[in-house]
Amino acid sequence: MSTKEQVLKHYFGYDRFRPLQAEIIEWVLAGNDAMVLMPTGGGKSICFQVPALLHQGLTLVISPLIALMHDQVQALQANGIAAAYINSTLGASEISEIERSARNGTLKLLYISPEKLFTGGYLTWLCSLNIKLIAVDESHCVSVWGHDFRPEYAQLSVLKKQMPHVPIMALTATADRVTRKDILTQLGIPDAKVFISSFDRPNLSLAVEAGRNRLKTIIKFVAERPRKAGIVYCLSRKNTEQVAEGLQKAGIKAQFYHAGLPANERATIQDKFLRDDIQVICATIAFGMGIDKSNVRWVIHYSMPSNVESYYQEIGRAGRDGEKSDTLLFYSYNDLLVRKDMIAQSELPPEMKEIQMAKLDRMKQFAEAEICRRRVLLSYFNEEVTEDCHNCDVCRNPPVRFDASIIAQKALSAIVRTNEKIAMTMVIDILRGSNNRKIIEHRYHEIKTFGVGKELRNEEWADYLQQMLNLGVMDIAYDEQHVYKLNTSSWAVLRGERKVSLVRFRSFDERQLEREVQVPKEKNKREIIKDELFERLRQLRKDIADERDIPPFVVFSDATLSDMAQKKPISEREMLEVSGVGEAKYRQFGERFMKEIRDFLKTIPKSSVSAGIDTVQYTYQLYQEGHAIEEISMIRSLNQTTIYSHLAKLYEEGKAIDVWRFISRNEYREIMGAAHVIGAKKTDPLKPLYEAMDGKYEYHKIRLALTIWEKEQR
């Protein structure tokens, strides 16, 4: 039987698991329930796909989105995995064939929507199958506290009742502490082990700009990223059309997408975007939930989202492959008013409106933050980070901070002395010594902290409390009327064991005026060559995808192409060492990509070699650019022995050649031992020494060993 590591390498082409994946897989293979919180692109799917291939049975995947099912199943099939989905897009004969495969055990993963699950006696039929694992994807849809609650998901608790011995795995990228607890309760697995990976997406840059000249800024932003796919999220249908039209006039391939379009037109636009025929989609938030496109390189929010969960999920559609990607949020006070008005006019019950208003306020805090934005984002999901990210606009243009430990202690003291039962307004009233009716009723005017913060204005205290919350110095309980709660960091501050550094209060517009333009760093020759090859591989991927009528990322992800452009594999062994190239992918595409790399390497001399450069110096130039020996040999049309002789000569001349990359210390000692026995020198023919060792070592290693010895004797 295969190990989980062998399955990972064979089917997915990865050498190692990401953090927590192996532990989660072992846990569910042992028959235990689990909740998995990982960021978008963090590898959630691997957590149930690998067990599915190790189980002697079927893994059932509950997914709310038809398009996402399609993309994931297509990707699994491309990796040689027996997977299928059942939804409304299939005909009766297709469904019958899939059901037959599920019954006879040839199917490993079956994706199904909750709507289909609870219609036509389907659940009873599923219970008759040999199901070994149930994965509930996008499980935040189960919770009324989540940002995307779906009533049909609330019925999923029946799964544990009907199949009590089958482990359930709930997966989501966006759930705070309250939502997590509710998900487990709703699914009937309250004691499931919760695996929380870091919510951090370090490959995503974060930036916020004032909501002025948005279209002009977007056009410039897109123009600086040619051929890189992106999404512009808009609040209204009208906005999507206006932005798309503006981009089209600027010569950018863009389309709009919203619920007002006919279903077939929406499907066509989405398909073109998946196939890289459209660079930019201008869409309402409905777009993106159902796609698994890994090479979205940027996401722009034309208007501020209504909560941090939505924002986090939407920016997570960029850089799913782990490659560097950018995000930009436009923010204005008018956006805030529009969102508040939408909540006020909604049909939500009063308590839910209050929750939505509080979540909107946290989104506002993120947009107005003067501390590392990533720290603000992660603290929302109760993840404390002690270092700034250096990959957001605040970190790139850091504001001046001051020691606010005493300010923090005053605020935390007020929270403690009121038994952690007050929210922001009451905290500020206590600190500023307000004598309003509620203060008197609760006798808060009698506590020691009353009036100790009179020197600060209301808006200053509000800003500092928000910064403290964003830093994780305290928590907020949405399910308890948004009161503040102390955590371990809070007590460390109160005891004087931890300092608190805050940014002095300034208005949002004042801070925006201080943002500096960043000058991009020039690329070196090695990076330029890598980028040139990446573009050729990207075009080849597009050609293959069009031939097979599949999205390009199903062939290989951008991350895989990037690794390929870096390593430049020209043999089967080298190609299988590229991250993301498994056995099935190699059989289908390996030779064509290796041919493209070989052809590219032959063109390098035309653009790289300087006029009149010495042949040995040219080898040295290619070596400095990071090319492997095999690549230099192909570029130069010289055998590898000649290239090694060049490197030996360069080393002898004192050039920076790391000869120990090509010969080990043990090999060196053995070769020199034999050389001393027969009295061989570097200037002598190599054949006698080669034969004296019965051909154990190649000629280039013998030459290198003799060169090293001679140089060390000088």
KOLTOR-230855 format. One record per residue (C-alpha): x, y, z. Coordinates in nm, 3 decimals, m for minus. Each point is the difference from the previous one (the first is absolute). Layout:
X, Y, Z
...
END
This chain:
0.000, 0.000, 0.000
0.125, 0.350, m0.087
0.093, 0.254, 0.265
m0.150, 0.347, 0.012
0.336, 0.141, m0.116
0.005, m0.232, m0.302
m0.356, 0.097, m0.092
0.089, 0.370, 0.028
0.299, m0.038, m0.232
m0.154, m0.243, m0.250
m0.332, 0.179, m0.057
0.072, 0.362, 0.091
0.372, 0.033, m0.065
0.093, 0.146, 0.339
0.296, m0.119, 0.205
m0.134, 0.101, 0.342
m0.318, 0.096, 0.180
m0.074, 0.351, 0.113
m0.033, 0.069, 0.374
m0.282, m0.200, 0.168
m0.097, m0.196, m0.314
0.173, m0.324, 0.102
m0.136, 0.022, 0.355
m0.356, 0.059, m0.126
0.024, m0.292, m0.244
0.118, m0.238, 0.273
m0.279, 0.120, 0.230
m0.285, m0.068, m0.243
0.156, m0.326, m0.122
m0.031, m0.114, 0.361
m0.376, 0.064, m0.025
m0.022, 0.334, 0.184
m0.208, 0.310, m0.074
0.189, 0.319, m0.078
m0.041, 0.366, m0.077
0.261, 0.150, m0.232
0.058, 0.373, m0.023
0.248, 0.093, m0.270
0.028, 0.309, m0.218
m0.113, m0.012, m0.362
0.278, m0.167, m0.193
0.137, m0.147, 0.323
m0.057, m0.362, m0.100
m0.336, m0.092, 0.158
m0.095, m0.235, m0.284
0.310, m0.214, 0.046
m0.122, m0.075, 0.354
m0.291, m0.208, m0.132
0.128, m0.094, m0.347
0.303, m0.192, 0.129
m0.207, m0.203, 0.253
m0.245, m0.073, m0.282
0.281, m0.166, m0.197
0.117, m0.198, 0.304
m0.348, m0.120, 0.104
m0.151, m0.314, m0.149
m0.327, 0.180, m0.054
m0.169, 0.324, m0.108
0.053, 0.355, 0.127
m0.311, 0.220, m0.020
0.063, 0.373, m0.048
m0.284, 0.243, 0.076
0.058, 0.317, m0.204
m0.239, 0.292, m0.053
0.126, 0.111, m0.341
m0.050, m0.179, m0.330
0.285, 0.178, m0.179
0.244, m0.075, 0.283
m0.097, m0.369, m0.008
0.066, m0.006, m0.373
0.342, 0.163, 0.030
0.117, m0.220, 0.287
m0.119, m0.323, m0.164
0.164, 0.103, m0.328
0.329, 0.063, 0.181
m0.022, m0.334, 0.183
m0.067, m0.188, m0.321
0.300, 0.173, m0.163
0.207, m0.145, 0.284
m0.128, m0.351, m0.077
m0.249, m0.015, 0.289
m0.348, m0.155, m0.031
m0.228, 0.288, 0.100
m0.345, 0.119, m0.106
m0.279, 0.237, 0.097
m0.376, m0.025, m0.003
m0.200, 0.318, m0.052
m0.268, 0.156, m0.219
0.233, 0.045, m0.300
0.013, m0.374, m0.070
m0.246, m0.212, m0.195
m0.165, m0.317, 0.130
0.236, m0.235, m0.186
0.310, 0.182, 0.130
m0.129, m0.017, 0.357
m0.079, m0.371, m0.038
0.356, m0.070, m0.114
0.143, 0.189, 0.297
m0.233, m0.182, 0.240
0.115, m0.331, m0.147
0.366, 0.095, 0.058
m0.081, 0.100, 0.357
m0.171, m0.333, 0.065
0.271, m0.221, m0.149
0.280, 0.179, 0.185
0.192, 0.147, m0.296
m0.082, 0.358, 0.102
0.217, 0.157, 0.271
m0.158, 0.346, 0.044
m0.361, 0.104, m0.059
m0.093, 0.369, 0.016
m0.362, 0.090, 0.066
m0.193, 0.314, 0.096
m0.212, 0.013, 0.318
m0.308, 0.066, m0.216
0.054, m0.325, m0.191
0.085, m0.184, 0.320
m0.346, 0.059, 0.144
m0.209, m0.070, m0.311
m0.140, m0.319, m0.148
0.107, m0.231, 0.281
0.367, 0.063, m0.087
0.115, m0.009, 0.359
m0.144, m0.350, 0.046
0.185, m0.116, m0.312
0.327, 0.154, 0.120
m0.033, m0.178, 0.334
0.008, m0.330, m0.189
0.345, 0.076, m0.145
0.338, m0.073, 0.155
0.060, 0.359, 0.113
0.318, 0.041, 0.203
0.015, 0.379, 0.039
m0.237, 0.298, m0.036
0.156, 0.339, m0.079
m0.220, 0.308, 0.044
0.166, 0.274, m0.203
m0.075, 0.371, 0.056
m0.138, m0.106, 0.338
m0.045, 0.361, 0.117
m0.324, m0.020, m0.202
m0.135, m0.216, 0.285
0.016, 0.279, 0.257
m0.236, 0.293, 0.040
0.303, 0.187, 0.135
0.187, m0.058, m0.325
0.005, 0.252, m0.284
m0.162, m0.232, m0.255
m0.267, m0.194, 0.193
m0.207, m0.240, m0.214
m0.317, m0.151, 0.150
0.040, m0.332, m0.187
0.336, m0.051, 0.173
m0.179, m0.002, 0.336
m0.137, m0.347, m0.083
0.345, m0.157, m0.015
m0.017, m0.109, 0.364
m0.194, m0.301, m0.127
0.321, m0.141, m0.152
0.145, m0.088, 0.341
m0.331, m0.150, 0.107
m0.031, m0.216, m0.311
0.370, m0.100, m0.017
0.129, 0.028, 0.359
0.318, m0.200, m0.063
0.114, 0.204, m0.303
0.239, 0.285, 0.091
m0.107, 0.348, m0.106
0.250, 0.267, m0.100
m0.126, 0.361, m0.003
0.216, 0.235, m0.209
m0.003, 0.378, m0.027
0.235, 0.291, m0.055
m0.206, 0.258, 0.188
m0.135, m0.056, 0.349
0.060, 0.192, 0.318
m0.029, m0.164, 0.344
m0.380, 0.038, 0.028
m0.058, m0.139, m0.351
0.227, m0.300, 0.060
m0.194, m0.105, 0.306
m0.331, 0.033, m0.184
0.124, m0.204, m0.299
0.094, m0.295, 0.220
m0.333, 0.015, 0.184
m0.202, 0.019, m0.322
0.185, m0.298, m0.154
m0.049, m0.211, 0.311
0.374, m0.032, 0.069
0.048, 0.232, 0.301
0.304, m0.192, 0.124
0.184, m0.008, m0.332
0.365, 0.098, 0.011
0.054, 0.346, m0.148
0.309, 0.045, m0.216
0.077, 0.366, m0.053
0.269, 0.079, m0.251
0.126, 0.353, m0.014
m0.245, 0.224, m0.182
0.300, 0.185, m0.136
0.040, 0.031, m0.378
0.350, 0.153, m0.016
0.000, m0.011, m0.380
m0.282, 0.258, m0.009
0.095, 0.366, 0.023
m0.266, 0.214, 0.170
m0.074, 0.362, m0.082
m0.277, 0.254, 0.059
m0.047, 0.323, m0.194
m0.242, 0.287, 0.036
m0.301, m0.043, m0.227
0.090, 0.278, m0.245
0.076, m0.039, m0.373
m0.072, m0.372, 0.030
m0.025, m0.083, m0.369
0.319, 0.188, m0.084
0.182, m0.182, 0.280
m0.134, m0.340, m0.114
0.108, 0.057, m0.362
0.352, 0.089, 0.116
0.004, m0.298, 0.239
m0.100, m0.247, m0.275
0.236, 0.153, m0.256
0.290, m0.063, 0.239
m0.095, m0.370, 0.006
m0.025, m0.108, m0.365
m0.150, m0.344, m0.065
m0.069, m0.048, 0.372
m0.359, m0.102, 0.073
m0.197, 0.190, 0.262
m0.342, 0.075, 0.145
m0.156, 0.339, 0.077
m0.277, m0.045, 0.257
m0.276, 0.263, m0.015
m0.300, 0.062, 0.220
m0.252, 0.063, m0.280
m0.071, m0.140, m0.344
0.035, 0.350, m0.144
0.351, 0.029, 0.142
0.108, m0.328, m0.161
m0.117, 0.122, m0.342
0.160, 0.344, 0.036
0.337, m0.135, 0.113
0.006, m0.268, m0.273
m0.080, 0.261, m0.264
0.277, 0.229, 0.128
0.253, m0.283, m0.010
m0.109, m0.103, m0.349
0.052, 0.358, m0.125
0.352, m0.019, 0.146
0.069, m0.309, m0.214
m0.034, m0.254, 0.282
m0.188, m0.328, m0.053
m0.274, 0.038, 0.260
m0.360, m0.111, 0.047
m0.267, 0.063, 0.263
m0.184, m0.272, 0.190
m0.312, 0.031, 0.213
m0.328, m0.178, 0.076
m0.189, 0.215, m0.253
0.166, m0.178, m0.292
m0.160, m0.312, m0.152
0.139, m0.320, 0.151
0.158, m0.115, m0.328
0.177, 0.336, m0.043
0.135, m0.013, 0.355
0.126, m0.354, m0.063
0.172, 0.108, m0.323
0.174, 0.296, 0.168
0.114, m0.214, 0.292
0.131, m0.267, m0.236
0.199, 0.256, m0.200
0.154, 0.132, 0.320
0.093, m0.352, 0.110
0.165, m0.060, m0.337
0.202, 0.326, 0.016
m0.188, 0.146, m0.298
m0.112, 0.291, 0.222
0.250, 0.175, 0.225
m0.240, 0.186, 0.230
m0.344, m0.079, 0.141
m0.196, 0.290, 0.152
m0.255, m0.171, 0.217
m0.236, 0.009, 0.291
0.092, m0.225, 0.293
m0.192, m0.291, m0.155
0.298, m0.058, m0.229
0.293, m0.205, 0.117
m0.175, m0.222, 0.253
m0.026, m0.276, m0.253
0.339, 0.008, m0.169
0.325, m0.174, 0.081
0.222, 0.215, m0.225
0.343, m0.010, 0.160
0.170, 0.273, m0.203
m0.204, 0.308, 0.096
0.283, 0.244, 0.071
m0.194, 0.288, 0.154
m0.333, 0.104, 0.153
m0.134, 0.356, 0.024
m0.297, 0.104, 0.211
m0.167, 0.296, m0.170
m0.210, 0.039, 0.315
0.056, m0.113, 0.358
m0.145, m0.346, 0.087
m0.251, m0.025, 0.284
0.220, m0.213, 0.228
0.353, m0.130, 0.046
m0.100, m0.360, m0.081
m0.126, 0.099, m0.345
0.305, 0.214, m0.066
0.234, m0.279, 0.107
m0.178, m0.259, m0.213
m0.010, 0.228, m0.306
0.367, 0.102, 0.012
0.074, m0.370, 0.052
m0.099, m0.061, m0.361
0.332, 0.156, m0.095
0.317, m0.204, 0.025
m0.161, m0.334, 0.079
0.317, m0.162, m0.139
0.217, 0.178, 0.258
0.161, 0.236, m0.251
0.031, 0.372, 0.075
m0.328, 0.185, m0.056
m0.141, 0.344, 0.077
m0.315, 0.132, 0.163
m0.138, 0.353, 0.006
m0.298, 0.134, 0.193
m0.159, 0.337, m0.076
m0.154, 0.162, 0.305
m0.204, 0.312, 0.059
m0.240, 0.115, 0.268
m0.281, m0.012, m0.256
0.064, m0.375, m0.048
m0.052, m0.041, 0.371
m0.331, 0.190, m0.008
m0.125, m0.208, m0.293
0.080, m0.324, 0.183
m0.169, 0.122, 0.319
m0.308, 0.099, m0.197
m0.013, m0.345, m0.167
0.009, m0.171, 0.339
m0.261, 0.235, 0.148
m0.241, m0.062, m0.291
0.052, m0.377, m0.007
m0.261, m0.247, 0.128
0.236, m0.143, 0.261
m0.127, m0.023, 0.359
0.127, 0.279, 0.229
0.260, m0.218, 0.174
0.151, m0.105, m0.336
0.005, 0.362, m0.118
0.196, 0.088, 0.310
0.249, m0.277, m0.074
0.038, 0.114, m0.360
0.057, 0.359, 0.113
0.271, m0.115, 0.241
0.171, m0.203, m0.271
m0.017, 0.300, m0.233
0.170, 0.206, 0.268
0.288, m0.252, 0.014
0.032, 0.030, m0.378
0.019, 0.377, 0.041
0.276, m0.046, 0.259
0.198, m0.208, m0.247
m0.037, 0.264, m0.273
0.107, 0.279, 0.235
0.277, m0.194, 0.175
0.337, 0.159, 0.059
0.163, m0.321, 0.116
0.102, m0.296, m0.216
m0.316, m0.099, m0.187
0.083, m0.368, 0.015
0.012, 0.017, 0.379
m0.345, 0.165, m0.001
m0.136, m0.268, m0.231
0.143, m0.292, 0.195
m0.106, 0.138, 0.338
m0.359, m0.006, m0.126
0.031, m0.377, m0.025
0.155, m0.012, 0.350
0.352, m0.059, m0.132
0.267, 0.205, 0.173
0.296, 0.117, m0.206
0.294, 0.173, 0.164
0.183, 0.114, m0.315
m0.107, 0.236, m0.278
m0.037, m0.154, m0.345
0.199, 0.254, m0.208
m0.240, m0.081, m0.286
m0.278, 0.253, 0.051
m0.024, 0.371, m0.069
0.029, 0.089, 0.370
0.318, m0.203, 0.042
0.150, 0.147, m0.316
m0.078, 0.351, 0.128
0.007, m0.047, 0.377
m0.153, 0.271, 0.221
0.177, 0.119, 0.314
m0.102, m0.195, 0.312
0.012, 0.085, 0.369
0.000, m0.199, 0.323
m0.369, m0.021, 0.089
0.032, m0.257, 0.278
m0.158, 0.232, 0.259
m0.288, 0.083, m0.235
m0.057, m0.373, m0.055
0.016, m0.073, 0.373
m0.263, 0.267, 0.069
m0.237, m0.151, m0.256
0.059, m0.359, 0.111
m0.042, 0.099, 0.364
m0.342, 0.148, m0.081
m0.100, m0.326, m0.170
0.119, m0.210, 0.295
m0.172, 0.218, 0.262
m0.332, m0.031, m0.185
0.032, m0.381, m0.016
0.057, m0.004, m0.379
m0.359, 0.108, m0.066
0.049, 0.327, m0.189
0.048, 0.091, m0.365
0.189, 0.290, m0.160
m0.240, 0.287, 0.075
m0.021, m0.082, 0.370
0.378, m0.049, 0.027
0.056, 0.348, m0.146
m0.267, 0.156, 0.223
0.167, m0.150, 0.309
0.348, 0.108, m0.104
m0.112, 0.354, m0.081
m0.204, 0.029, 0.319
m0.342, 0.041, m0.158
m0.291, 0.029, 0.245
m0.270, m0.131, m0.231
m0.294, m0.199, 0.128
0.137, m0.348, m0.077
0.327, 0.074, 0.178
m0.187, 0.104, 0.314
m0.246, m0.293, m0.021
0.285, m0.252, m0.005
0.198, 0.203, 0.257
0.297, 0.004, m0.236
0.081, 0.352, 0.119
0.120, m0.163, 0.324
0.272, m0.218, m0.153
0.364, 0.101, 0.024
0.042, 0.038, m0.378
m0.284, 0.255, m0.036
0.127, 0.318, m0.169
0.366, m0.105, m0.033
m0.002, 0.069, m0.376
m0.150, 0.351, m0.016
0.299, 0.129, m0.197
m0.106, m0.192, m0.312
m0.297, 0.081, m0.224
m0.268, m0.259, m0.077
0.131, m0.064, m0.352
0.354, m0.045, 0.133
m0.111, m0.260, 0.256
m0.207, m0.176, m0.270
0.304, m0.014, m0.227
0.230, m0.132, 0.274
m0.252, m0.264, 0.113
m0.031, m0.115, m0.361
0.377, m0.023, m0.032
0.016, m0.203, 0.322
m0.267, m0.235, m0.131
0.182, m0.032, m0.333
0.325, m0.078, 0.181
m0.167, m0.280, 0.195
0.048, 0.180, 0.332
m0.365, m0.085, 0.072
m0.291, m0.184, m0.161
m0.359, 0.088, m0.087
m0.304, m0.226, 0.057
m0.255, 0.056, m0.276
m0.239, m0.244, 0.160
0.000, 0.202, 0.325
m0.099, 0.344, m0.133
0.359, 0.064, m0.121
0.153, 0.036, 0.344
0.376, m0.006, 0.039
0.171, m0.305, 0.150
0.349, m0.037, 0.140
0.243, m0.263, m0.125
0.349, m0.111, 0.102
0.153, 0.301, m0.176
m0.234, 0.233, 0.192
0.121, m0.127, 0.335
0.364, 0.025, m0.109
m0.061, 0.369, m0.080
m0.176, 0.062, 0.331
0.286, m0.161, 0.193
0.252, 0.210, m0.189
0.153, m0.306, m0.167
m0.084, 0.119, m0.350
0.031, 0.341, m0.162
m0.264, 0.135, m0.239
0.108, 0.213, m0.293
m0.273, 0.201, m0.175
m0.013, 0.260, m0.278
m0.111, 0.353, 0.087
m0.348, 0.087, m0.119
m0.030, 0.164, m0.344
m0.291, 0.009, m0.244
m0.012, m0.248, m0.286
0.036, 0.272, m0.267
0.305, 0.145, 0.178
0.169, m0.339, m0.006
m0.079, m0.062, m0.366
0.176, 0.322, m0.099
0.317, m0.131, 0.163
0.019, m0.323, m0.200
0.317, m0.019, m0.208
0.035, m0.147, m0.346
0.207, m0.318, 0.005
0.272, m0.036, m0.265
0.011, m0.355, m0.135
0.332, m0.181, 0.036
0.181, m0.077, m0.324
0.022, m0.367, m0.092
0.334, m0.173, m0.041
0.094, m0.205, m0.304
m0.098, m0.329, 0.162
m0.350, 0.129, 0.081
m0.041, 0.137, m0.354
0.087, m0.338, m0.154
m0.237, m0.177, 0.239
m0.282, 0.240, m0.093
0.065, m0.049, m0.373
m0.019, m0.377, 0.036
m0.308, 0.025, 0.223
m0.183, 0.192, m0.274
0.088, m0.267, m0.257
m0.118, m0.275, 0.234
m0.316, 0.198, 0.075
m0.079, 0.024, m0.372
0.065, m0.372, m0.046
m0.234, m0.071, 0.291
m0.269, 0.212, m0.167
0.045, m0.186, m0.331
m0.031, m0.340, 0.170
m0.303, 0.116, 0.200
m0.176, 0.122, m0.315
0.076, m0.329, m0.176
m0.153, m0.196, 0.288
m0.282, 0.245, 0.072
0.103, 0.046, 0.364
0.110, 0.303, 0.206
0.379, 0.063, m0.010
0.044, m0.041, 0.376
m0.122, m0.359, m0.030
0.311, m0.071, m0.210
0.243, 0.161, 0.246
m0.032, 0.281, 0.253
0.201, 0.321, m0.024
0.199, m0.121, 0.302
0.098, m0.315, m0.190
0.094, 0.199, m0.311
0.206, 0.235, 0.216
0.188, m0.292, 0.157
0.046, m0.148, m0.348
0.142, 0.329, m0.130
0.235, 0.007, 0.297
0.122, m0.361, m0.025
m0.017, m0.033, m0.383
m0.045, m0.381, 0.000
0.106, m0.181, m0.318
m0.033, m0.362, 0.116
m0.275, m0.211, 0.155
0.180, m0.012, 0.336
0.039, 0.378, 0.009
m0.358, 0.063, m0.112
m0.141, m0.224, 0.277
0.195, 0.209, 0.252
m0.204, 0.308, m0.098
m0.263, 0.082, 0.264
m0.343, m0.092, m0.131
0.112, m0.248, m0.267
m0.133, m0.346, 0.087
0.017, m0.321, m0.201
m0.328, 0.061, m0.187
0.087, 0.359, m0.090
0.347, m0.105, m0.117
m0.142, m0.268, m0.230
m0.243, 0.249, m0.153
0.208, 0.316, m0.028
0.361, m0.060, 0.108
0.165, m0.049, m0.338
m0.159, 0.307, m0.160
0.112, 0.226, 0.284
0.353, m0.145, m0.002
0.022, 0.062, m0.376
m0.104, 0.362, 0.055
0.270, 0.039, 0.265
0.265, m0.155, m0.227
m0.102, 0.231, m0.285
0.014, 0.300, 0.233
0.346, m0.088, 0.130
0.130, m0.008, m0.359
m0.110, 0.362, m0.049
0.178, 0.142, 0.308
0.339, 0.068, m0.169
m0.164, 0.233, m0.249
m0.115, 0.233, 0.276
0.258, m0.064, 0.273
0.352, m0.035, m0.140
0.193, 0.321, m0.033
0.188, 0.073, m0.321
0.345, m0.160, 0.000
m0.040, m0.173, 0.338
0.251, m0.278, 0.074
m0.151, m0.353, m0.010
0.106, m0.080, 0.359
m0.125, 0.340, 0.119
m0.332, m0.066, m0.171
m0.034, m0.322, 0.200
0.076, 0.203, 0.312
m0.268, 0.255, m0.094
m0.260, m0.275, m0.034
0.117, m0.157, 0.328
m0.042, 0.335, 0.178
m0.353, 0.031, m0.142
m0.089, m0.320, 0.185
m0.016, m0.250, m0.285
0.062, m0.366, 0.079
0.282, m0.190, m0.176
m0.254, m0.177, m0.225
m0.148, 0.334, m0.104
0.339, 0.159, m0.072
0.091, m0.306, m0.206
m0.316, 0.035, m0.206
0.032, 0.377, m0.039
0.365, m0.030, m0.108
m0.052, m0.313, m0.214
0.301, m0.145, 0.182
0.027, m0.327, 0.191
m0.013, 0.013, 0.379
0.362, m0.113, 0.037
0.109, 0.316, m0.184
m0.217, 0.216, 0.225
0.156, m0.160, 0.308
0.346, 0.067, m0.138
m0.098, 0.367, m0.040
m0.112, 0.012, 0.363
0.322, m0.166, 0.115
0.202, 0.262, m0.189
m0.211, 0.282, 0.145
0.047, m0.140, 0.351
0.373, m0.021, m0.057
m0.003, 0.366, m0.106
m0.168, 0.098, 0.326
m0.356, 0.048, m0.125
m0.290, m0.064, 0.241
m0.076, m0.359, m0.099
m0.155, m0.227, 0.262
0.183, m0.317, m0.107
m0.139, m0.199, 0.293
m0.340, 0.007, m0.175
0.148, m0.239, m0.259
0.222, m0.227, 0.209
m0.039, m0.121, 0.359
0.275, 0.010, 0.261
0.012, m0.382, 0.010
0.031, m0.022, m0.379
0.280, 0.257, 0.009
0.194, m0.193, 0.265
m0.035, m0.332, m0.184
0.106, 0.144, m0.334
0.303, 0.174, 0.150
0.094, m0.316, 0.188
0.016, m0.189, m0.329
0.185, 0.290, m0.166
0.271, m0.007, 0.265
0.043, m0.377, m0.043
0.073, 0.028, m0.374
0.157, 0.346, 0.018
m0.262, 0.166, m0.224
0.001, 0.379, m0.050
m0.247, 0.245, m0.152
0.216, 0.046, m0.309
0.012, m0.376, m0.065
m0.253, m0.187, m0.215
m0.303, m0.098, 0.209
m0.049, m0.346, m0.146
0.258, m0.187, 0.218
m0.160, 0.133, 0.319
m0.348, m0.076, m0.137
0.104, m0.361, m0.070
0.182, m0.032, 0.333
m0.337, 0.054, 0.172
m0.178, m0.242, m0.240
m0.203, 0.288, m0.150
m0.175, 0.070, 0.331
0.013, 0.378, m0.051
m0.074, 0.205, m0.309
0.277, 0.201, m0.165
m0.140, 0.336, 0.110
0.014, m0.100, 0.367
0.359, m0.116, m0.040
0.089, 0.333, m0.163
m0.175, 0.198, 0.276
0.173, m0.200, 0.276
0.345, 0.057, m0.152
m0.074, 0.371, m0.051
m0.111, 0.042, 0.362
0.310, m0.183, 0.126
0.239, 0.207, m0.207
m0.159, 0.328, 0.102
0.008, m0.093, 0.369
0.373, m0.077, m0.023
0.086, 0.351, m0.119
END
